[in-house]
Amino acid sequence: MTLDKLPIGKKGTILAVNGEGPLRCRLLDMGLIPGTGIMVRKVAPMGDPIEIHIRGYELTIRIEDAEKIEVEPNGQEVTV
């Protein structure tokens, strides 16, 4: 599953960060590293961008970038 498909309030773990060159480096620099826990907090009214909670802070990324991040849902749901 990719990050853009993870439902709001659901937690998961990053499995892989795909993409090439500067985009992949930028995603990794923002803390989107395999093995890291992640949760989708909000989705904009038109569906793009999405706000995620990772490593104790909120990060907003485009759907186009979220499609490149593979996650494994861990079954926990959090009320936001």
A tleap script that builds the chain and sets N, CA, C and O, in Angstrom:
source leaprc.protein.ff14SB
mol = sequence {
  NMET THR LEU ASP LYS LEU PRO ILE GLY LYS
  LYS GLY THR ILE LEU ALA VAL ASN GLY GLU
  GLY PRO LEU ARG CYS ARG LEU LEU ASP MET
  GLY LEU ILE PRO GLY THR GLY ILE MET VAL
  ARG LYS VAL ALA PRO MET GLY ASP PRO ILE
  GLU ILE HIE ILE ARG GLY TYR GLU LEU THR
  ILE ARG ILE GLU ASP ALA GLU LYS ILE GLU
  VAL GLU PRO ASN GLY GLN GLU VAL THR CVAL
}
set mol.1.N position { 0.861 -1.171 0.000 }
set mol.1.CA position { 0.000 0.000 0.000 }
set mol.1.C position { 0.902 1.228 0.000 }
set mol.1.O position { 1.990 1.209 0.577 }
set mol.2.N position { 0.446 2.287 -0.647 }
set mol.2.CA position { 1.202 3.534 -0.633 }
set mol.2.C position { 0.572 4.514 0.351 }
set mol.2.O position { -0.591 4.369 0.728 }
set mol.3.N position { 1.343 5.504 0.759 }
set mol.3.CA position { 0.920 6.446 1.788 }
set mol.3.C position { -0.364 7.189 1.415 }
set mol.3.O position { -1.172 7.492 2.292 }
set mol.4.N position { -0.563 7.482 0.144 }
set mol.4.CA position { -1.771 8.204 -0.265 }
set mol.4.C position { -3.042 7.384 -0.044 }
set mol.4.O position { -4.135 7.950 -0.030 }
set mol.5.N position { -2.927 6.069 0.129 }
set mol.5.CA position { -4.084 5.186 0.346 }
set mol.5.C position { -4.362 4.919 1.828 }
set mol.5.O position { -5.396 4.344 2.167 }
set mol.6.N position { -3.446 5.332 2.713 }
set mol.6.CA position { -3.624 5.123 4.148 }
set mol.6.C position { -4.740 6.033 4.657 }
set mol.6.O position { -4.677 7.245 4.449 }
set mol.7.N position { -5.761 5.481 5.318 }
set mol.7.CA position { -6.893 6.301 5.780 }
set mol.7.C position { -6.484 7.288 6.877 }
set mol.7.O position { -5.502 7.075 7.589 }
set mol.8.N position { -7.250 8.360 6.996 }
set mol.8.CA position { -7.019 9.363 8.037 }
set mol.8.C position { -7.127 8.700 9.406 }
set mol.8.O position { -8.062 7.942 9.666 }
set mol.9.N position { -6.160 8.993 10.280 }
set mol.9.CA position { -6.164 8.461 11.629 }
set mol.9.C position { -5.545 7.085 11.772 }
set mol.9.O position { -5.427 6.578 12.888 }
set mol.10.N position { -5.151 6.476 10.682 }
set mol.10.CA position { -4.569 5.132 10.706 }
set mol.10.C position { -3.048 5.224 10.752 }
set mol.10.O position { -2.442 6.036 10.053 }
set mol.11.N position { -2.435 4.374 11.591 }
set mol.11.CA position { -0.982 4.348 11.697 }
set mol.11.C position { -0.400 3.287 10.785 }
set mol.11.O position { -1.060 2.308 10.436 }
set mol.12.N position { 0.850 3.503 10.408 }
set mol.12.CA position { 1.554 2.549 9.582 }
set mol.12.C position { 3.049 2.690 9.756 }
set mol.12.O position { 3.525 3.523 10.528 }
set mol.13.N position { 3.778 1.871 9.035 }
set mol.13.CA position { 5.236 1.905 9.047 }
set mol.13.C position { 5.725 2.027 7.613 }
set mol.13.O position { 5.237 1.327 6.726 }
set mol.14.N position { 6.683 2.909 7.385 }
set mol.14.CA position { 7.237 3.095 6.054 }
set mol.14.C position { 8.071 1.864 5.696 }
set mol.14.O position { 8.945 1.454 6.460 }
set mol.15.N position { 7.794 1.282 4.531 }
set mol.15.CA position { 8.541 0.125 4.050 }
set mol.15.C position { 9.625 0.534 3.059 }
set mol.15.O position { 10.738 0.010 3.103 }
set mol.16.N position { 9.299 1.474 2.161 }
set mol.16.CA position { 10.258 1.888 1.132 }
set mol.16.C position { 9.907 3.286 0.642 }
set mol.16.O position { 8.745 3.694 0.639 }
set mol.17.N position { 10.932 3.998 0.232 }
set mol.17.CA position { 10.756 5.314 -0.384 }
set mol.17.C position { 11.256 5.185 -1.815 }
set mol.17.O position { 12.454 5.035 -2.056 }
set mol.18.N position { 10.329 5.244 -2.754 }
set mol.18.CA position { 10.669 5.116 -4.166 }
set mol.18.C position { 10.880 6.500 -4.764 }
set mol.18.O position { 10.814 7.507 -4.059 }
set mol.19.N position { 11.128 6.543 -6.028 }
set mol.19.CA position { 11.420 7.812 -6.686 }
set mol.19.C position { 12.895 7.841 -7.036 }
set mol.19.O position { 13.660 6.948 -6.670 }
set mol.20.N position { 13.270 8.876 -7.747 }
set mol.20.CA position { 14.655 8.955 -8.203 }
set mol.20.C position { 15.255 10.326 -7.924 }
set mol.20.O position { 14.552 11.332 -7.831 }
set mol.21.N position { 16.567 10.332 -7.795 }
set mol.21.CA position { 17.332 11.562 -7.705 }
set mol.21.C position { 16.935 12.478 -6.573 }
set mol.21.O position { 16.757 12.040 -5.436 }
set mol.22.N position { 16.795 13.773 -6.893 }
set mol.22.CA position { 16.537 14.785 -5.870 }
set mol.22.C position { 15.239 14.570 -5.086 }
set mol.22.O position { 15.180 14.893 -3.900 }
set mol.23.N position { 14.204 14.033 -5.728 }
set mol.23.CA position { 12.938 13.801 -5.030 }
set mol.23.C position { 13.134 12.785 -3.908 }
set mol.23.O position { 12.709 13.023 -2.778 }
set mol.24.N position { 13.762 11.677 -4.204 }
set mol.24.CA position { 13.988 10.648 -3.188 }
set mol.24.C position { 14.850 11.196 -2.051 }
set mol.24.O position { 14.564 10.942 -0.881 }
set mol.25.N position { 15.893 11.938 -2.385 }
set mol.25.CA position { 16.758 12.533 -1.363 }
set mol.25.C position { 15.978 13.505 -0.489 }
set mol.25.O position { 16.173 13.539 0.726 }
set mol.26.N position { 15.102 14.292 -1.093 }
set mol.26.CA position { 14.300 15.257 -0.335 }
set mol.26.C position { 13.365 14.544 0.632 }
set mol.26.O position { 13.232 14.959 1.784 }
set mol.27.N position { 12.715 13.475 0.180 }
set mol.27.CA position { 11.814 12.717 1.046 }
set mol.27.C position { 12.576 12.102 2.222 }
set mol.27.O position { 12.104 12.144 3.358 }
set mol.28.N position { 13.737 11.536 1.954 }
set mol.28.CA position { 14.551 10.954 3.023 }
set mol.28.C position { 15.024 12.034 3.996 }
set mol.28.O position { 15.042 11.809 5.206 }
set mol.29.N position { 15.408 13.202 3.478 }
set mol.29.CA position { 15.855 14.315 4.332 }
set mol.29.C position { 14.743 14.813 5.249 }
set mol.29.O position { 15.018 15.320 6.337 }
set mol.30.N position { 13.494 14.674 4.819 }
set mol.30.CA position { 12.359 15.114 5.637 }
set mol.30.C position { 12.009 14.096 6.719 }
set mol.30.O position { 11.081 14.318 7.498 }
set mol.31.N position { 12.738 12.985 6.778 }
set mol.31.CA position { 12.505 11.991 7.823 }
set mol.31.C position { 11.670 10.807 7.385 }
set mol.31.O position { 11.326 9.961 8.210 }
set mol.32.N position { 11.338 10.725 6.119 }
set mol.32.CA position { 10.541 9.609 5.606 }
set mol.32.C position { 11.486 8.449 5.285 }
set mol.32.O position { 11.828 8.199 4.129 }
set mol.33.N position { 11.893 7.753 6.344 }
set mol.33.CA position { 12.896 6.703 6.253 }
set mol.33.C position { 12.235 5.356 6.541 }
set mol.33.O position { 11.420 5.255 7.459 }
set mol.34.N position { 12.575 4.315 5.767 }
set mol.34.CA position { 12.000 2.994 6.028 }
set mol.34.C position { 12.168 2.577 7.487 }
set mol.34.O position { 13.223 2.769 8.090 }
set mol.35.N position { 11.091 1.996 8.039 }
set mol.35.CA position { 11.074 1.569 9.428 }
set mol.35.C position { 10.472 2.592 10.376 }
set mol.35.O position { 10.270 2.295 11.554 }
set mol.36.N position { 10.184 3.783 9.887 }
set mol.36.CA position { 9.639 4.855 10.712 }
set mol.36.C position { 8.115 4.775 10.773 }
set mol.36.O position { 7.461 4.516 9.762 }
set mol.37.N position { 7.552 4.996 11.961 }
set mol.37.CA position { 6.097 5.034 12.125 }
set mol.37.C position { 5.532 6.320 11.547 }
set mol.37.O position { 6.184 7.363 11.572 }
set mol.38.N position { 4.320 6.237 11.028 }
set mol.38.CA position { 3.690 7.374 10.360 }
set mol.38.C position { 2.178 7.309 10.553 }
set mol.38.O position { 1.617 6.224 10.707 }
set mol.39.N position { 1.519 8.460 10.546 }
set mol.39.CA position { 0.065 8.503 10.645 }
set mol.39.C position { -0.464 9.652 9.784 }
set mol.39.O position { 0.095 10.749 9.796 }
set mol.40.N position { -1.529 9.402 9.046 }
set mol.40.CA position { -2.169 10.449 8.262 }
set mol.40.C position { -3.086 11.233 9.191 }
set mol.40.O position { -3.984 10.658 9.806 }
set mol.41.N position { -2.867 12.547 9.299 }
set mol.41.CA position { -3.668 13.390 10.188 }
set mol.41.C position { -4.821 14.083 9.461 }
set mol.41.O position { -5.951 14.083 9.949 }
set mol.42.N position { -4.539 14.669 8.304 }
set mol.42.CA position { -5.562 15.435 7.575 }
set mol.42.C position { -5.348 15.294 6.078 }
set mol.42.O position { -4.249 15.000 5.609 }
set mol.43.N position { -6.424 15.512 5.348 }
set mol.43.CA position { -6.362 15.589 3.894 }
set mol.43.C position { -7.079 16.870 3.497 }
set mol.43.O position { -8.170 17.150 3.992 }
set mol.44.N position { -6.479 17.640 2.615 }
set mol.44.CA position { -7.084 18.896 2.165 }
set mol.44.C position { -8.429 18.617 1.484 }
set mol.44.O position { -8.641 17.521 0.966 }
set mol.45.N position { -9.335 19.596 1.480 }
set mol.45.CA position { -10.670 19.391 0.902 }
set mol.45.C position { -10.675 18.844 -0.530 }
set mol.45.O position { -11.555 18.064 -0.894 }
set mol.46.N position { -9.713 19.244 -1.324 }
set mol.46.CA position { -9.664 18.745 -2.702 }
set mol.46.C position { -8.778 17.495 -2.816 }
set mol.46.O position { -8.531 17.004 -3.918 }
set mol.47.N position { -8.302 16.984 -1.671 }
set mol.47.CA position { -7.534 15.752 -1.659 }
set mol.47.C position { -6.025 15.919 -1.745 }
set mol.47.O position { -5.296 14.934 -1.624 }
set mol.48.N position { -5.540 17.125 -1.949 }
set mol.48.CA position { -4.101 17.341 -2.074 }
set mol.48.C position { -3.761 18.698 -1.482 }
set mol.48.O position { -4.365 19.681 -1.909 }
set mol.49.N position { -2.862 18.828 -0.554 }
set mol.49.CA position { -1.918 17.862 -0.013 }
set mol.49.C position { -2.495 17.103 1.178 }
set mol.49.O position { -3.654 17.288 1.548 }
set mol.50.N position { -1.654 16.233 1.778 }
set mol.50.CA position { -2.044 15.521 2.985 }
set mol.50.C position { -1.068 15.882 4.104 }
set mol.50.O position { 0.108 16.152 3.861 }
set mol.51.N position { -1.582 15.879 5.331 }
set mol.51.CA position { -0.736 16.150 6.496 }
set mol.51.C position { -0.496 14.841 7.220 }
set mol.51.O position { -1.431 14.097 7.516 }
set mol.52.N position { 0.777 14.568 7.503 }
set mol.52.CA position { 1.133 13.344 8.200 }
set mol.52.C position { 1.848 13.684 9.504 }
set mol.52.O position { 2.440 14.753 9.649 }
set mol.53.N position { 1.778 12.749 10.446 }
set mol.53.CA position { 2.503 12.890 11.712 }
set mol.53.C position { 3.628 11.862 11.680 }
set mol.53.O position { 3.392 10.662 11.543 }
set mol.54.N position { 4.861 12.362 11.811 }
set mol.54.CA position { 6.025 11.496 11.751 }
set mol.54.C position { 7.106 12.048 12.669 }
set mol.54.O position { 7.385 13.247 12.655 }
set mol.55.N position { 7.708 11.184 13.457 }
set mol.55.CA position { 8.818 11.573 14.337 }
set mol.55.C position { 8.499 12.773 15.233 }
set mol.55.O position { 9.374 13.594 15.507 }
set mol.56.N position { 7.248 12.873 15.688 }
set mol.56.CA position { 6.875 13.926 16.623 }
set mol.56.C position { 6.526 15.260 16.003 }
set mol.56.O position { 6.336 16.229 16.738 }
set mol.57.N position { 6.433 15.361 14.693 }
set mol.57.CA position { 6.039 16.621 14.058 }
set mol.57.C position { 5.084 16.356 12.899 }
set mol.57.O position { 4.948 15.226 12.432 }
set mol.58.N position { 4.426 17.424 12.445 }
set mol.58.CA position { 3.512 17.317 11.322 }
set mol.58.C position { 4.234 17.757 10.054 }
set mol.58.O position { 5.006 18.717 10.060 }
set mol.59.N position { 3.971 17.044 8.981 }
set mol.59.CA position { 4.590 17.317 7.696 }
set mol.59.C position { 3.499 17.258 6.636 }
set mol.59.O position { 2.665 16.353 6.649 }
set mol.60.N position { 3.505 18.204 5.735 }
set mol.60.CA position { 2.526 18.234 4.656 }
set mol.60.C position { 3.236 17.907 3.349 }
set mol.60.O position { 4.230 18.540 2.993 }
set mol.61.N position { 2.715 16.910 2.638 }
set mol.61.CA position { 3.313 16.522 1.366 }
set mol.61.C position { 2.232 16.382 0.298 }
set mol.61.O position { 1.053 16.199 0.602 }
set mol.62.N position { 2.653 16.470 -0.939 }
set mol.62.CA position { 1.730 16.336 -2.065 }
set mol.62.C position { 1.354 14.867 -2.271 }
set mol.62.O position { 2.131 13.968 -1.950 }
set mol.63.N position { 0.181 14.640 -2.799 }
set mol.63.CA position { -0.273 13.285 -3.116 }
set mol.63.C position { 0.707 12.618 -4.072 }
set mol.63.O position { 1.007 11.432 -3.937 }
set mol.64.N position { 1.196 13.375 -5.022 }
set mol.64.CA position { 2.158 12.862 -5.999 }
set mol.64.C position { 3.392 12.267 -5.304 }
set mol.64.O position { 3.928 11.251 -5.746 }
set mol.65.N position { 3.835 12.905 -4.221 }
set mol.65.CA position { 4.974 12.389 -3.465 }
set mol.65.C position { 4.557 11.217 -2.571 }
set mol.65.O position { 5.315 10.261 -2.409 }
set mol.66.N position { 3.369 11.289 -1.999 }
set mol.66.CA position { 2.873 10.221 -1.121 }
set mol.66.C position { 2.715 8.906 -1.879 }
set mol.66.O position { 2.829 7.835 -1.283 }
set mol.67.N position { 2.457 8.973 -3.173 }
set mol.67.CA position { 2.312 7.770 -3.997 }
set mol.67.C position { 3.622 7.001 -4.127 }
set mol.67.O position { 3.618 5.832 -4.512 }
set mol.68.N position { 4.735 7.642 -3.812 }
set mol.68.CA position { 6.048 7.017 -3.931 }
set mol.68.C position { 6.526 6.377 -2.628 }
set mol.68.O position { 7.617 5.810 -2.575 }
set mol.69.N position { 5.710 6.468 -1.582 }
set mol.69.CA position { 6.098 5.951 -0.272 }
set mol.69.C position { 5.255 4.723 0.054 }
set mol.69.O position { 4.037 4.821 0.202 }
set mol.70.N position { 5.896 3.586 0.164 }
set mol.70.CA position { 5.195 2.343 0.488 }
set mol.70.C position { 5.105 2.202 2.002 }
set mol.70.O position { 6.095 2.370 2.714 }
set mol.71.N position { 3.898 1.890 2.485 }
set mol.71.CA position { 3.675 1.737 3.923 }
set mol.71.C position { 2.952 0.423 4.212 }
set mol.71.O position { 2.293 -0.159 3.350 }
set mol.72.N position { 3.103 -0.013 5.450 }
set mol.72.CA position { 2.371 -1.184 5.926 }
set mol.72.C position { 1.479 -0.720 7.070 }
set mol.72.O position { 1.988 -0.292 8.106 }
set mol.73.N position { 0.155 -0.793 6.906 }
set mol.73.CA position { -0.729 -0.397 8.003 }
set mol.73.C position { -0.512 -1.327 9.195 }
set mol.73.O position { -0.309 -2.528 9.014 }
set mol.74.N position { -0.554 -0.782 10.408 }
set mol.74.CA position { -0.343 -1.638 11.570 }
set mol.74.C position { -1.607 -1.882 12.365 }
set mol.74.O position { -1.549 -2.447 13.457 }
set mol.75.N position { -2.750 -1.466 11.841 }
set mol.75.CA position { -4.014 -1.782 12.467 }
set mol.75.C position { -4.482 -0.815 13.537 }
set mol.75.O position { -5.651 -0.843 13.921 }
set mol.76.N position { -3.590 0.046 14.029 }
set mol.76.CA position { -4.006 1.000 15.044 }
set mol.76.C position { -4.670 2.196 14.403 }
set mol.76.O position { -4.227 2.698 13.370 }
set mol.77.N position { -5.737 2.643 15.031 }
set mol.77.CA position { -6.420 3.841 14.567 }
set mol.77.C position { -6.437 4.844 15.700 }
set mol.77.O position { -6.681 4.489 16.853 }
set mol.78.N position { -6.178 6.088 15.372 }
set mol.78.CA position { -6.084 7.158 16.355 }
set mol.78.C position { -7.144 8.200 16.034 }
set mol.78.O position { -7.322 8.558 14.870 }
set mol.79.N position { -7.842 8.688 17.035 }
set mol.79.CA position { -8.803 9.758 16.834 }
set mol.79.C position { -8.047 11.075 16.745 }
set mol.79.O position { -7.270 11.421 17.635 }
set mol.80.N position { -8.288 11.810 15.648 }
set mol.80.CA position { -7.596 13.095 15.468 }
set mol.80.C position { -8.553 14.254 15.555 }
set mol.80.O position { -8.140 15.406 15.426 }
savepdb mol mol.pdb
quit
